[in-house]
Amino acid sequence: MYKALYRKYRPGTFDDVIGQEHITSTLRNQVLMGRLSHAYLFVGTRGTGKTTCAKILSKAVNCHHPVDGNPCNACPSCLGINTGSILDVVELDAASNNGVENIRAIRDEAVYTPSEVKKRVYIVDEVHMLSTAAFNALLKILEEPPEHLIFILATTELHKVPATILSRCQRFSFKRITAEDISQRLDYVAEQEGIDLTKEASMMLARLADGSMRDGLSLMDQCRSAQRIDEAQVISCIGLSGAEETSKLLKCVEKRDTSSALEILDGLYMAGKDPGGVLNELSSMMRDIMVMRMASKSGESLISGTFPLSMLRGYRIPTEKLVWCMKTLQTALTELDRSPDRRTSAELCLIRLTNENLFTDTEALAARISVLEDRIANGVVAAAPAPAEKLSEPEAIEDVEPDEVVCEPDIEEPEEAPSPEADEEPALEDTSPESTGNDVKWRQILGEIDPAKAGLLNGFTPIFGDGQITVNTGPGFVYILLNRPDNLSMLEAAATKVMGVQTRVTITDKASDAPGTDKLDNLRKFGNIKFE
């Protein structure tokens, strides 16, 4: 009968356990010196060796010929525990035996000395699943344990274990196994089994295992149907065929191609893909790209492993927008389960990711600004969008004399009295030495800052005060961009350098107070139009 790889290559001694040396060395020394506790609590994520170490410990304390604290795996006790024929070593799954009657049965049996081995050992897996009454019954045994009794409790959720139980156990925390350690173990197993496993596929399987040795071996077992296991075989066997489609979706986000994004989602939906799964894979891909950007040296070891490294490189989405997209996806995934139409909710999320111009919240504006900054920094000027439809050429107007054009208003308005200010001389531009000096200083300040930011400030007239410069940009993205702390600090540093004293720069968004003009006033500017 075929035996799964994770069962066939399960460690038999403490020395065989991978990635938990801080625990195995301690347990081995306790067995060697005979300083055993009556209760242990093993904590850690799935597949990190909790139950394996519990079984090794149960063999080590009962072994007839231990070797440096390790079981020999050859004596009757070790062989009996391996086969499960010794009834004094019991493994209990608390997920399915979580009632108080199960723990009371253990308590009744625990008082009797073991019949075949030195120590009676109870291994309780997923102990956090016990009921409150069951925990109380277990506590009674842990408070007054017999000399021949050892409890080994294992859990993935420490916070659900009562403090009264924790205080009576020696706690060992199992770490996630690194991708390098998992990969080395996979290479060893592949060599023993005659599997042609490429290094790239080994690392991909190791990253997909997410710190679990058992998951890594199970995934390799799943992929061994082919003669050779490479990256393509892993993607095909484990159901990662959507990686290419996810990459296309991310390209749509980068190019702001809403139409193509919706078409891809529709194709995946019709193929049976859950909309939540599509968004989750897109979020995972963005996360991997973000990790590789933020941790350039160790990023490859921190990624999820769902996508090949070659697929994660080459994207030019600004980091600020990438963060906004990830937050948008996380919010959408949280709300998806409450949505009456998951497909529509996913479509709205993709529309938001590919066209942030439709949204005016602060984070969406920040994402738009980050794209604009990236284009300016790279010397790319966005072209004006093309009109949806080509407009027909205006009809030619025959030349007419100015006096021939007459506009008759629908309603005859009373003649307005001439304004008393009409005869006044127009205001002259301020050409005082102080104003001229301020203009020079302002140009010097702009010369000290980033040219992209200086270009945005051109055209705005600053107001100089005592240790203060105020620039009114009006509401809009320029105001939002320049009011960022890093940009304000840059402006104030430049102003202080030019002015010679500490100078504060304030960017305001007050709308113009100038009164609006009548639309007819604009028409009166033309001399060839006469009103009657």
C-alpha positions in Angstrom: 0.0 0.0 0.0 1.3 3.4 -1.0 2.4 5.6 2.0 2.3 9.4 1.7 5.7 11.1 1.7 5.0 13.1 4.9 4.2 9.9 6.7 7.1 7.9 5.2 9.7 10.5 6.1 8.4 11.6 9.4 11.3 12.1 11.8 12.0 9.3 14.3 14.5 11.1 16.5 15.0 14.6 17.8 18.1 14.9 15.5 15.8 14.3 12.4 13.5 17.3 13.2 14.2 20.2 10.9 14.1 23.9 12.0 13.3 23.4 15.7 16.8 22.9 17.3 15.9 25.3 20.1 13.2 22.8 21.2 14.7 19.4 20.3 18.0 20.2 22.1 16.1 21.0 25.3 13.9 18.0 25.2 16.9 15.7 24.5 18.8 17.1 27.5 15.8 16.6 29.8 15.6 13.0 28.8 19.3 12.5 29.1 19.4 14.0 32.6 16.1 12.5 33.8 14.5 16.0 34.5 11.2 15.5 32.9 8.1 17.6 33.5 4.7 16.1 34.1 3.1 18.4 31.5 4.3 20.0 28.2 2.5 22.5 25.9 3.6 22.6 22.3 2.5 25.8 20.5 2.9 26.5 16.8 1.3 26.6 13.3 0.4 23.5 11.4 3.1 21.2 10.1 5.9 22.5 12.3 6.6 19.3 14.2 4.4 19.5 17.4 2.9 16.1 17.2 6.1 14.6 15.8 8.1 15.8 18.7 5.4 14.6 21.1 5.7 11.1 19.7 9.5 11.2 19.8 9.4 12.4 23.4 7.0 9.6 24.4 9.4 7.0 22.9 12.5 8.6 24.4 11.1 8.5 28.0 10.2 4.8 27.6 13.1 3.7 25.5 15.2 0.8 26.8 18.4 2.0 25.2 18.2 5.7 24.5 21.1 7.3 22.6 22.0 10.8 23.8 18.4 11.5 24.7 17.1 10.1 21.4 14.9 6.9 21.2 16.7 4.0 19.6 13.6 3.0 17.5 14.7 -0.7 17.9 13.6 -1.8 21.3 10.1 -3.3 22.0 8.8 0.0 23.5 9.9 2.2 20.6 8.5 -0.3 18.1 5.2 -0.7 20.0 4.7 3.0 20.2 5.5 3.4 16.5 2.9 0.8 15.6 0.3 2.0 18.2 0.1 -1.4 19.9 1.1 0.0 23.3 -2.0 1.3 25.0 -0.1 3.2 27.7 0.7 5.9 25.1 -2.5 7.5 23.9 -3.0 10.2 21.3 -6.3 12.1 21.6 -7.8 14.5 19.1 -9.5 17.2 21.2 -11.3 18.5 18.1 -13.5 15.4 18.0 -13.2 14.4 21.7 -13.7 17.6 23.5 -16.4 16.7 26.0 -15.9 16.5 29.7 -16.6 12.7 29.6 -13.5 12.1 27.5 -11.2 13.9 30.0 -12.9 12.1 32.9 -12.1 8.8 31.2 -8.5 9.8 31.0 -8.5 10.9 34.6 -9.9 7.5 35.7 -7.2 5.6 33.7 -4.4 7.9 34.8 -4.2 6.6 38.3 -3.1 3.1 37.2 0.5 2.5 36.5 1.5 1.6 32.9 1.6 -2.1 32.1 4.2 -2.2 29.3 6.3 0.9 29.6 7.8 3.2 32.3 5.6 6.3 31.7 2.0 6.6 30.7 1.8 9.4 28.1 -1.2 11.3 26.9 -0.8 13.4 23.7 -3.8 15.8 23.4 -3.8 17.5 20.0 -5.7 20.7 19.3 -6.2 21.1 23.1 -7.8 24.5 22.6 -10.9 22.8 21.3 -11.8 21.3 24.7 -14.9 22.6 26.4 -14.8 24.7 29.6 -15.9 21.7 31.7 -13.3 19.5 30.0 -10.5 22.0 30.8 -11.6 22.0 34.4 -11.4 18.2 34.5 -8.0 18.3 32.9 -6.8 20.9 35.4 -7.6 18.6 38.3 -5.2 16.0 36.9 -2.4 18.6 36.2 -2.6 19.9 39.7 -2.0 16.4 41.3 -0.3 14.3 38.6 0.9 10.7 39.4 4.6 10.1 39.1 4.1 7.8 36.1 2.1 10.3 34.1 3.1 12.8 31.4 0.7 15.1 29.5 1.8 16.6 26.1 -0.7 19.2 24.9 -0.5 20.6 21.4 -2.3 23.7 20.0 -2.3 26.1 17.1 -4.3 28.8 19.1 -2.6 29.6 22.3 -4.9 32.4 23.2 -7.8 29.9 23.7 -6.0 27.9 26.3 -6.9 29.0 29.9 -4.2 30.6 32.0 -4.7 28.0 34.7 -3.6 25.3 32.2 -0.7 27.4 30.9 0.8 27.9 34.3 1.1 24.2 34.9 2.9 23.3 31.7 6.3 23.8 30.2 5.6 25.7 27.0 7.6 25.3 23.8 6.9 27.5 20.8 7.5 26.0 17.4 8.7 28.4 14.7 7.7 28.4 11.1 10.3 26.4 9.1 12.3 28.6 6.7 11.9 28.1 3.0 15.6 27.2 2.7 15.2 24.4 5.3 12.1 23.0 3.6 13.8 23.1 0.2 16.8 21.2 1.5 14.5 18.5 3.0 12.5 18.3 -0.3 15.8 17.8 -2.2 16.8 15.0 0.2 13.4 13.2 -0.1 13.4 13.6 -3.9 16.8 12.1 -4.1 15.7 9.1 -1.9 12.6 8.6 -4.0 14.3 9.1 -7.4 12.3 12.2 -8.2 13.7 14.7 -10.7 13.1 17.9 -8.8 14.5 21.2 -10.1 15.9 23.8 -7.7 13.4 26.4 -8.9 10.5 24.0 -8.3 11.9 23.0 -4.9 12.0 26.7 -3.8 8.5 27.3 -5.1 7.2 24.3 -3.2 9.0 25.5 -0.1 7.5 29.0 -0.3 4.0 27.6 -1.0 4.3 25.4 2.1 4.3 28.6 4.2 6.5 27.3 7.0 5.0 23.8 7.1 7.2 20.8 6.4 4.2 18.5 6.1 2.6 20.8 3.5 5.8 20.9 1.5 6.1 17.1 1.3 2.4 16.8 0.5 2.7 19.3 -2.4 5.7 17.5 -3.8 3.8 14.2 -3.5 0.9 15.8 -5.5 3.3 17.0 -8.3 5.2 13.7 -8.7 2.8 12.4 -11.4 5.2 13.7 -14.0 8.7 12.4 -14.7 10.2 15.8 -13.9 9.0 18.4 -11.4 9.7 22.0 -12.6 8.0 25.3 -12.0 5.5 24.7 -14.8 4.5 21.3 -13.3 4.0 22.9 -9.9 1.8 25.7 -11.3 -0.2 23.1 -13.3 -0.7 20.5 -10.5 -1.4 22.8 -7.6 -4.0 24.8 -9.4 -2.0 27.9 -10.0 -3.0 28.1 -13.6 -4.7 31.5 -12.7 -1.3 33.1 -12.1 -1.1 34.2 -15.7 -4.6 35.7 -15.6 -3.7 37.4 -12.3 -0.6 38.9 -13.9 -2.8 40.2 -16.8 -5.2 41.8 -14.2 -2.3 43.6 -12.6 -1.2 44.8 -16.0 -4.7 46.2 -16.5 -4.4 48.1 -13.1 -1.0 49.4 -14.2 -2.4 50.6 -17.6 -5.7 51.7 -16.1 -7.5 49.4 -18.6 -10.9 48.9 -17.0 -12.5 47.2 -20.1 -9.8 44.4 -20.3 -9.9 43.9 -16.5 -13.7 43.3 -16.5 -13.3 40.9 -19.5 -10.7 38.9 -17.6 -12.9 38.7 -14.5 -15.8 37.6 -16.7 -13.7 34.8 -18.3 -12.5 33.5 -14.9 -16.1 33.7 -13.5 -17.5 31.7 -16.4 -14.7 29.2 -15.9 -15.9 28.6 -12.3 -13.5 30.9 -10.5 -14.9 32.6 -7.4 -14.7 36.4 -7.6 -13.2 36.5 -4.0 -10.5 34.1 -5.1 -9.6 36.3 -8.0 -9.3 39.4 -5.8 -7.3 37.4 -3.2 -4.8 36.2 -5.8 -4.4 39.8 -7.1 -3.8 41.0 -3.5 -1.3 38.2 -2.9 0.6 39.2 -6.1 0.7 42.9 -5.1 1.9 41.8 -1.6 4.8 39.9 -3.1 5.8 42.9 -5.3 5.6 45.2 -2.3 7.8 42.8 -0.2 10.4 42.6 -3.0 10.5 46.4 -3.2 10.7 47.0 0.5 13.1 44.2 1.3 15.4 44.0 -1.7 17.9 41.8 0.0 15.7 39.2 1.6 12.5 39.8 -0.4 12.7 36.5 -2.4 12.6 34.5 0.8 9.6 36.4 2.1 7.2 36.1 -0.9 4.3 33.7 -0.9 5.7 31.5 -3.6 2.4 31.5 -5.5 3.9 33.4 -8.5 7.3 32.8 -10.2 9.9 35.5 -9.5 10.0 36.3 -13.2 6.3 37.2 -13.1 6.8 39.6 -10.2 9.4 41.8 -11.9 8.9 44.7 -14.3 5.8 46.4 -12.9 6.0 50.2 -12.7 3.1 50.9 -10.4 4.1 53.6 -8.0 4.5 52.3 -4.4 1.9 54.7 -3.0 -0.7 53.5 -5.5 0.3 49.9 -4.8 -0.4 50.4 -1.1 -3.8 52.0 -2.0 -4.7 49.1 -4.2 -3.8 46.6 -1.5 -5.9 48.4 1.0 -8.8 48.6 -1.4 -8.6 44.9 -2.1 -8.5 44.0 1.6 -11.6 46.2 2.2 -13.4 44.6 -0.8 -12.5 41.1 0.4 -13.8 41.9 3.9 -17.1 43.2 2.5 -17.5 40.5 -0.1 -19.0 37.9 2.2 -21.8 40.3 3.1 -22.5 41.3 -0.5 -25.7 39.9 -2.1 -23.9 39.8 -5.5 -20.2 38.8 -5.2 -19.6 39.3 -8.9 -20.8 42.9 -8.9 -18.8 43.7 -5.8 -15.6 42.3 -7.5 -16.3 44.3 -10.6 -16.7 47.5 -8.6 -13.4 46.8 -6.9 -11.7 46.3 -10.3 -13.2 49.5 -11.6 -11.9 51.4 -8.6 -8.4 49.9 -9.0 -8.2 50.7 -12.8 -9.9 54.1 -12.7 -9.2 55.9 -9.4 -10.4 59.2 -11.1 -14.0 58.1 -10.4 -13.4 58.5 -6.7 -12.6 61.6 -4.7 -11.7 60.3 -1.3 -8.3 61.3 0.1 -6.6 58.0 -0.5 -7.8 57.8 -4.1 -6.5 61.3 -4.7 -3.1 60.4 -3.1 -2.9 57.4 -5.5 -3.6 59.7 -8.5 -0.9 62.1 -7.3 1.6 59.3 -6.9 1.0 58.3 -10.6 1.5 62.0 -11.6 4.7 62.3 -9.6 6.0 59.2 -11.2 5.3 60.5 -14.7 6.9 63.8 -13.9 10.0 62.2 -12.4 10.4 60.1 -15.6 9.8 63.0 -17.9 6.5 61.7 -19.2 3.8 64.3 -19.8 0.3 62.9 -20.0 -1.5 63.7 -23.2 -4.9 65.1 -23.1 -7.6 62.4 -23.5 -9.0 62.0 -26.9 -12.7 62.9 -27.4 -15.1 60.0 -27.4 -16.5 61.0 -30.8 -14.9 63.0 -33.6 -16.7 66.3 -33.9 -17.7 67.6 -37.3 -15.9 70.6 -38.7 -17.8 73.9 -37.9 -19.5 75.4 -40.9 -17.8 78.4 -42.4 -19.3 81.8 -41.5 -19.5 84.4 -44.2 -17.6 87.6 -43.6 -19.9 90.4 -42.5 -19.4 93.9 -41.5 -19.3 94.6 -37.8 -22.5 96.7 -37.9 -24.4 93.8 -39.6 -24.2 91.5 -36.5 -27.1 92.3 -34.2 -28.0 90.3 -31.1 -31.5 90.9 -29.8 -32.0 89.7 -26.2 -35.3 87.9 -25.5 -36.1 90.2 -22.6 -35.5 93.9 -22.8 -33.4 95.0 -19.8 -33.4 98.5 -18.4 -30.4 100.6 -19.2 -27.8 100.4 -16.5 -26.5 103.5 -14.9 -22.8 104.1 -15.6 -20.6 102.9 -12.8 -19.0 105.7 -10.9 -15.8 103.7 -11.1 -15.8 103.6 -14.8 -13.8 106.8 -15.2 -11.2 105.7 -12.7 -7.7 104.8 -14.0 -7.0 101.0 -14.0 -4.9 99.7 -11.2 -1.2 99.5 -12.1 0.9 96.4 -11.5 3.0 96.6 -8.3 6.5 97.4 -9.4 7.9 98.5 -6.1 11.4 97.5 -5.1 10.0 95.2 -2.3 7.7 93.4 -4.8 10.6 93.0 -7.3 12.9 91.7 -4.6 10.3 89.1 -3.4 9.9 87.9 -7.0 13.6 87.3 -7.2 13.7 85.5 -3.8 10.7 83.3 -4.8 12.5 82.3 -8.0 15.6 81.5 -5.9 13.5 79.4 -3.6 12.0 77.4 -6.5 15.5 76.9 -7.8 16.4 75.1 -4.6 13.7 72.5 -4.7 12.7 69.5 -6.8 12.1 70.8 -10.4 8.8 68.8 -10.5 7.5 70.6 -7.5 8.8 73.9 -8.7 6.9 73.5 -12.0 3.7 73.1 -10.0 4.3 76.3 -8.0 5.1 78.4 -11.1 2.2 80.8 -11.7 1.3 81.2 -8.1 2.1 84.5 -6.4 3.4 84.2 -2.8 2.7 86.6 0.0 5.8 87.4 2.0 5.5 88.2 5.7 7.6 88.3 8.8 9.2 84.8 8.8 6.3 83.5 6.8 5.5 82.8 3.1 1.9 82.0 2.1 0.9 80.5 -1.3 -2.7 80.2 -2.3 -3.0 77.4 -4.8 -6.8 77.0 -4.5 -8.4 73.6 -3.9 -7.2 70.6 -6.0 -4.5 68.1 -6.3 -1.7 70.7 -6.2 -2.8 71.8 -2.8 -3.0 68.1 -1.6 0.4 67.3 -3.0 2.3 70.3 -1.7 0.7 70.0 1.8 2.4 66.7 2.4 4.9 66.9 5.3 7.9 66.0 3.1 7.1 68.7 0.5 6.4 71.3 3.1 9.7 70.5 4.8 11.5 70.8 1.5 9.9 74.2 0.8 10.7 75.5 4.3 14.3 74.4 4.1 14.7 76.2 0.7 13.0 79.3 2.0 15.1 79.4 5.1 18.3 79.1 3.0 17.3 81.9 0.6 15.9 84.3 3.3 18.7 83.8 5.7 16.2 83.3 8.7 13.9 80.5 9.8 10.9 80.8 7.4 7.7 79.0 7.5 5.8 78.1 4.3 2.0 77.7 4.3 0.0 76.4 1.3 -3.7 77.4 1.4 -6.6 76.3 -0.6 -8.9 79.3 -0.3 -11.1 79.8 -3.4 -10.8 83.2 -5.2 -13.0 85.9 -3.7 -13.3 87.8 -6.9 -17.1 88.3 -7.8 -18.3 86.4 -10.8 -19.0 88.2 -14.0 -22.1 88.1 -16.1 -21.8 85.9 -19.2 -23.1 88.8 -21.3 -20.0 90.8 -20.3 -17.8 88.3 -22.1 -19.8 88.9 -25.3 -19.5 92.6 -25.0 -15.7 92.3 -25.4 -16.2 91.7 -29.1 -16.6 94.9 -31.1 -18.5 93.2 -33.9 -21.4 92.3 -31.6 -24.0 95.0 -30.9 -26.8 94.8 -28.3 -30.0 96.7 -28.7 
